[in-house]
Amino acid sequence: MLITRGFSLTNFVIGSSALSFQIFVLYPWHEKLEAQFNRLTEEHESMLKNMRDIHREELSQIRKQLELLNKGKR
C-alpha cells in the first residue's frame, strides 16, 4: 500500500512538472519562435520581390539595347 501510494505520488509530481515545463517554458518559446519565423518570412518575401523587380528592370534594359542594335543594323 505504501509503495503504491509512493508510485502514485511520484507519477503525479513528474506529470505536474512536465506540464508546468510545457506551459511556462516551451509554449512562450514557441510563440517567440513563431513571431521570428513570421518576420523572417516577410523579410524573405520582400527580398524576393526586390530581386524580381531588379531582374525585370535588367531584362527591360537588355531588350531596349537589343532593339536599338536591331534598328541600327537595318
VMD Tcl script that builds the backbone (N, CA, C; Angstrom):
set m [mol new atoms 222]
animate dup $m
set s [atomselect $m all]
$s set {name element resname resid chain x y z} {
  {N N MET 1 A 0.832 -1.194 0.000}
  {CA C MET 1 A 0.000 0.000 0.000}
  {C C MET 1 A 0.876 1.257 0.000}
  {N N LEU 2 A 1.888 1.258 0.822}
  {CA C LEU 2 A 2.778 2.412 0.914}
  {C C LEU 2 A 3.557 2.596 -0.389}
  {N N ILE 3 A 3.975 1.481 -1.004}
  {CA C ILE 3 A 4.724 1.546 -2.265}
  {C C ILE 3 A 3.820 2.056 -3.376}
  {N N THR 4 A 2.584 1.601 -3.427}
  {CA C THR 4 A 1.627 2.043 -4.449}
  {C C THR 4 A 1.361 3.537 -4.326}
  {N N ARG 5 A 1.186 3.991 -3.109}
  {CA C ARG 5 A 0.949 5.414 -2.882}
  {C C ARG 5 A 2.187 6.236 -3.268}
  {N N GLY 6 A 3.358 5.701 -2.998}
  {CA C GLY 6 A 4.605 6.374 -3.380}
  {C C GLY 6 A 4.737 6.496 -4.890}
  {N N PHE 7 A 4.381 5.411 -5.620}
  {CA C PHE 7 A 4.409 5.468 -7.080}
  {C C PHE 7 A 3.404 6.496 -7.612}
  {N N SER 8 A 2.218 6.501 -7.043}
  {CA C SER 8 A 1.190 7.449 -7.478}
  {C C SER 8 A 1.659 8.894 -7.258}
  {N N LEU 9 A 2.227 9.140 -6.099}
  {CA C LEU 9 A 2.716 10.486 -5.790}
  {C C LEU 9 A 3.867 10.866 -6.727}
  {N N THR 10 A 4.758 9.916 -6.983}
  {CA C THR 10 A 5.878 10.171 -7.899}
  {C C THR 10 A 5.369 10.481 -9.304}
  {N N ASN 11 A 4.410 9.696 -9.785}
  {CA C ASN 11 A 3.831 9.943 -11.107}
  {C C ASN 11 A 3.156 11.312 -11.173}
  {N N PHE 12 A 2.458 11.669 -10.108}
  {CA C PHE 12 A 1.802 12.972 -10.076}
  {C C PHE 12 A 2.817 14.105 -10.130}
  {N N VAL 13 A 3.885 13.987 -9.367}
  {CA C VAL 13 A 4.923 15.028 -9.347}
  {C C VAL 13 A 5.601 15.141 -10.708}
  {N N ILE 14 A 5.934 14.004 -11.316}
  {CA C ILE 14 A 6.580 14.024 -12.627}
  {C C ILE 14 A 5.648 14.615 -13.678}
  {N N GLY 15 A 4.387 14.191 -13.676}
  {CA C GLY 15 A 3.411 14.715 -14.632}
  {C C GLY 15 A 3.182 16.206 -14.454}
  {N N SER 16 A 3.055 16.645 -13.219}
  {CA C SER 16 A 2.851 18.073 -12.939}
  {C C SER 16 A 4.069 18.887 -13.361}
  {N N SER 17 A 5.254 18.347 -13.122}
  {CA C SER 17 A 6.477 19.048 -13.526}
  {C C SER 17 A 6.557 19.166 -15.042}
  {N N ALA 18 A 6.224 18.082 -15.730}
  {CA C ALA 18 A 6.270 18.100 -17.199}
  {C C ALA 18 A 5.260 19.101 -17.756}
  {N N LEU 19 A 4.064 19.105 -17.210}
  {CA C LEU 19 A 3.039 20.040 -17.667}
  {C C LEU 19 A 3.451 21.478 -17.381}
  {N N SER 20 A 3.978 21.731 -16.211}
  {CA C SER 20 A 4.430 23.082 -15.868}
  {C C SER 20 A 5.542 23.543 -16.805}
  {N N PHE 21 A 6.471 22.634 -17.123}
  {CA C PHE 21 A 7.560 22.967 -18.038}
  {C C PHE 21 A 7.009 23.330 -19.417}
  {N N GLN 22 A 6.039 22.559 -19.892}
  {CA C GLN 22 A 5.446 22.841 -21.201}
  {C C GLN 22 A 4.724 24.186 -21.204}
  {N N ILE 23 A 3.991 24.475 -20.146}
  {CA C ILE 23 A 3.195 25.702 -20.092}
  {C C ILE 23 A 4.067 26.933 -19.912}
  {N N PHE 24 A 5.023 26.868 -19.019}
  {CA C PHE 24 A 5.782 28.064 -18.663}
  {C C PHE 24 A 7.092 28.250 -19.428}
  {N N VAL 25 A 7.585 27.205 -20.086}
  {CA C VAL 25 A 8.852 27.317 -20.816}
  {C C VAL 25 A 8.652 27.108 -22.309}
  {N N LEU 26 A 8.103 25.964 -22.692}
  {CA C LEU 26 A 8.024 25.625 -24.111}
  {C C LEU 26 A 7.022 26.482 -24.875}
  {N N TYR 27 A 5.853 26.730 -24.298}
  {CA C TYR 27 A 4.845 27.497 -25.023}
  {C C TYR 27 A 5.304 28.935 -25.294}
  {N N PRO 28 A 5.822 29.681 -24.313}
  {CA C PRO 28 A 6.320 31.029 -24.630}
  {C C PRO 28 A 7.463 31.001 -25.649}
  {N N TRP 29 A 8.323 29.994 -25.547}
  {CA C TRP 29 A 9.425 29.860 -26.502}
  {C C TRP 29 A 8.876 29.609 -27.898}
  {N N HIS 30 A 7.837 28.782 -27.990}
  {CA C HIS 30 A 7.189 28.505 -29.273}
  {C C HIS 30 A 6.601 29.790 -29.860}
  {N N GLU 31 A 5.946 30.582 -29.042}
  {CA C GLU 31 A 5.373 31.850 -29.514}
  {C C GLU 31 A 6.474 32.785 -30.024}
  {N N LYS 32 A 7.583 32.857 -29.318}
  {CA C LYS 32 A 8.701 33.709 -29.732}
  {C C LYS 32 A 9.273 33.224 -31.067}
  {N N LEU 33 A 9.460 31.928 -31.193}
  {CA C LEU 33 A 9.980 31.372 -32.451}
  {C C LEU 33 A 9.016 31.605 -33.609}
  {N N GLU 34 A 7.735 31.486 -33.353}
  {CA C GLU 34 A 6.749 31.707 -34.406}
  {C C GLU 34 A 6.772 33.160 -34.872}
  {N N ALA 35 A 6.898 34.097 -33.946}
  {CA C ALA 35 A 6.972 35.514 -34.318}
  {C C ALA 35 A 8.232 35.783 -35.144}
  {N N GLN 36 A 9.355 35.199 -34.736}
  {CA C GLN 36 A 10.597 35.379 -35.500}
  {C C GLN 36 A 10.488 34.742 -36.880}
  {N N PHE 37 A 9.848 33.593 -36.972}
  {CA C PHE 37 A 9.671 32.925 -38.253}
  {C C PHE 37 A 8.790 33.762 -39.180}
  {N N ASN 38 A 7.720 34.324 -38.640}
  {CA C ASN 38 A 6.844 35.171 -39.460}
  {C C ASN 38 A 7.596 36.404 -39.958}
  {N N ARG 39 A 8.416 37.008 -39.105}
  {CA C ARG 39 A 9.207 38.165 -39.505}
  {C C ARG 39 A 10.201 37.783 -40.591}
  {N N LEU 40 A 10.847 36.647 -40.419}
  {CA C LEU 40 A 11.806 36.156 -41.409}
  {C C LEU 40 A 11.119 35.875 -42.741}
  {N N THR 41 A 9.931 35.311 -42.692}
  {CA C THR 41 A 9.173 35.037 -43.913}
  {C C THR 41 A 8.834 36.330 -44.632}
  {N N GLU 42 A 8.409 37.348 -43.894}
  {CA C GLU 42 A 8.091 38.638 -44.510}
  {C C GLU 42 A 9.332 39.266 -45.137}
  {N N GLU 43 A 10.461 39.198 -44.449}
  {CA C GLU 43 A 11.708 39.742 -44.992}
  {C C GLU 43 A 12.117 38.996 -46.257}
  {N N HIS 44 A 11.942 37.697 -46.246}
  {CA C HIS 44 A 12.302 36.877 -47.406}
  {C C HIS 44 A 11.411 37.223 -48.606}
  {N N GLU 45 A 10.117 37.359 -48.371}
  {CA C GLU 45 A 9.202 37.725 -49.449}
  {C C GLU 45 A 9.543 39.106 -50.000}
  {N N SER 46 A 9.895 40.029 -49.125}
  {CA C SER 46 A 10.276 41.370 -49.560}
  {C C SER 46 A 11.546 41.321 -50.405}
  {N N MET 47 A 12.522 40.534 -49.970}
  {CA C MET 47 A 13.766 40.407 -50.716}
  {C C MET 47 A 13.513 39.777 -52.085}
  {N N LEU 48 A 12.661 38.764 -52.145}
  {CA C LEU 48 A 12.334 38.140 -53.424}
  {C C LEU 48 A 11.654 39.123 -54.367}
  {N N LYS 49 A 10.761 39.949 -53.832}
  {CA C LYS 49 A 10.088 40.951 -54.654}
  {C C LYS 49 A 11.097 41.957 -55.193}
  {N N ASN 50 A 12.018 42.405 -54.342}
  {CA C ASN 50 A 13.047 43.349 -54.795}
  {C C ASN 50 A 13.915 42.743 -55.878}
  {N N MET 51 A 14.338 41.492 -55.702}
  {CA C MET 51 A 15.167 40.827 -56.709}
  {C C MET 51 A 14.394 40.653 -58.019}
  {N N ARG 52 A 13.120 40.319 -57.924}
  {CA C ARG 52 A 12.287 40.167 -59.126}
  {C C ARG 52 A 12.184 41.494 -59.864}
  {N N ASP 53 A 12.011 42.585 -59.129}
  {CA C ASP 53 A 11.937 43.906 -59.751}
  {C C ASP 53 A 13.265 44.278 -60.408}
  {N N ILE 54 A 14.373 43.963 -59.737}
  {CA C ILE 54 A 15.693 44.263 -60.307}
  {C C ILE 54 A 15.910 43.463 -61.587}
  {N N HIS 55 A 15.556 42.184 -61.561}
  {CA C HIS 55 A 15.715 41.356 -62.760}
  {C C HIS 55 A 14.825 41.846 -63.892}
  {N N ARG 56 A 13.608 42.242 -63.559}
  {CA C ARG 56 A 12.689 42.749 -64.576}
  {C C ARG 56 A 13.258 44.018 -65.220}
  {N N GLU 57 A 13.842 44.899 -64.413}
  {CA C GLU 57 A 14.434 46.130 -64.930}
  {C C GLU 57 A 15.650 45.811 -65.809}
  {N N GLU 58 A 16.480 44.871 -65.379}
  {CA C GLU 58 A 17.640 44.484 -66.183}
  {C C GLU 58 A 17.207 43.903 -67.530}
  {N N LEU 59 A 16.197 43.046 -67.504}
  {CA C LEU 59 A 15.704 42.466 -68.753}
  {C C LEU 59 A 15.115 43.535 -69.666}
  {N N SER 60 A 14.457 44.507 -69.089}
  {CA C SER 60 A 13.903 45.604 -69.877}
  {C C SER 60 A 15.013 46.407 -70.545}
  {N N GLN 61 A 16.082 46.672 -69.800}
  {CA C GLN 61 A 17.208 47.410 -70.371}
  {C C GLN 61 A 17.896 46.609 -71.475}
  {N N ILE 62 A 18.059 45.318 -71.266}
  {CA C ILE 62 A 18.668 44.468 -72.300}
  {C C ILE 62 A 17.799 44.461 -73.555}
  {N N ARG 63 A 16.485 44.354 -73.381}
  {CA C ARG 63 A 15.566 44.358 -74.520}
  {C C ARG 63 A 15.666 45.671 -75.291}
  {N N LYS 64 A 15.738 46.789 -74.573}
  {CA C LYS 64 A 15.863 48.092 -75.239}
  {C C LYS 64 A 17.168 48.183 -76.024}
  {N N GLN 65 A 18.264 47.701 -75.428}
  {CA C GLN 65 A 19.552 47.738 -76.128}
  {C C GLN 65 A 19.523 46.858 -77.368}
  {N N LEU 66 A 18.902 45.702 -77.286}
  {CA C LEU 66 A 18.783 44.816 -78.455}
  {C C LEU 66 A 17.935 45.448 -79.540}
  {N N GLU 67 A 16.863 46.125 -79.157}
  {CA C GLU 67 A 16.032 46.802 -80.146}
  {C C GLU 67 A 16.820 47.910 -80.842}
  {N N LEU 68 A 17.637 48.651 -80.061}
  {CA C LEU 68 A 18.458 49.703 -80.670}
  {C C LEU 68 A 19.482 49.108 -81.630}
  {N N LEU 69 A 20.085 47.985 -81.259}
  {CA C LEU 69 A 21.054 47.331 -82.140}
  {C C LEU 69 A 20.387 46.827 -83.417}
  {N N ASN 70 A 19.190 46.255 -83.263}
  {CA C ASN 70 A 18.488 45.757 -84.446}
  {C C ASN 70 A 18.065 46.895 -85.373}
  {N N LYS 71 A 17.677 48.042 -84.822}
  {CA C LYS 71 A 17.311 49.183 -85.649}
  {C C LYS 71 A 18.543 49.768 -86.342}
  {N N GLY 72 A 19.685 49.717 -85.658}
  {CA C GLY 72 A 20.927 50.220 -86.233}
  {C C GLY 72 A 21.430 49.365 -87.391}
  {N N LYS 73 A 21.119 48.099 -87.385}
  {CA C LYS 73 A 21.570 47.204 -88.450}
  {C C LYS 73 A 20.701 47.308 -89.692}
  {N N ARG 74 A 19.517 47.856 -89.581}
  {CA C ARG 74 A 18.610 47.953 -90.721}
  {C C ARG 74 A 18.948 49.067 -91.613}
}
mol reanalyze $m
mol bondsrecalc $m
mol representation Tube
mol addrep $m
